[in-house]
């Protein structure tokens, strides 16, 4: 969560108007810390990612045995491309945690 979100909650739900500094102090007293979130794509599928990590070693072993006379090389491609401006953001979360946040600027092609 962001400090501005907590501030908005305090104002709208409890009628408490506070600047961000006291809100940050409250979050610190509650054991939270201002952490850099781990970026996550909005279309990410945690189950598919877990299945890929679980199945990859067996798939590589099978390929290596099937083509024992060949050298096996594995290549991976990330989502880097022209026009992508993904960034990360800071959020308040419990100390020691690794929060994730969807934060990506995307563009659609305009045909014309």
ZIZISUL-V7811 format. One record per backbone hydrogen bond with DSSP energy under -1.0 kcal/mol. CO is the residue of the C=O (numbers start at 1). NH is the residue of the N-H. If there is no record, write none. Layout:
{{CO NH} {CO NH}}
This chain:
{{1 92} {2 6} {3 7} {4 8} {5 9} {6 10} {7 11} {8 12} {9 13} {10 16} {19 23} {20 24} {21 25} {22 26} {23 27} {24 28} {25 29} {26 30} {27 32} {28 31} {31 95} {33 93} {35 91} {38 101} {41 44} {45 49} {46 50} {47 51} {48 52} {49 53} {50 54} {51 55} {52 56} {55 59} {56 60} {57 61} {58 62} {59 63} {60 64} {61 65} {62 66} {63 67} {67 70} {81 84} {89 37} {91 35} {93 33} {94 97} {99 38} {101 40}}
